[in-house]
Amino acid sequence: DKITGEKKSEEPSVLAEQATTTIRVLNGSGIPGAAARVSVLLEEKGFNVLSTGNAKRLGYKETVIQYKKGKEEDASLISEFLSGAGILEEIEIEDVDILIIIGKDFTPLESITP
């Protein structure tokens, strides 16, 4: 602290592994700003969100969290951050570790603003 001269010990909010997990968030719900809100939440938790956008189609009823082999723990943690929402699927993804497609089951969190 600059005023008192005391050193603050800062606890890391996530494991180093989570900070290296790359994520893409797509809005498949039609709810404006859903991908941006989820992106902010994940970044606040220390995840590395590479991009957001719209899914190829809207109308996903449930949020889908797709992950590369070995990233199931991070995918489960993300599901918890999203109030337990999500269908978890292990798939082969080339450009990111986890792909989240926000569905209509997404409940916007009031404390998060895009």
Secondary structure by P-SEA (a helix, b strand, c coil): ccccccccccccccccccccccbbbbbcccccaaaaaaaaaaaaaccccccccccccccccbbbbbbcccaaaaaaaaaaaacccccccccccccccbbbbbcccccccccccc
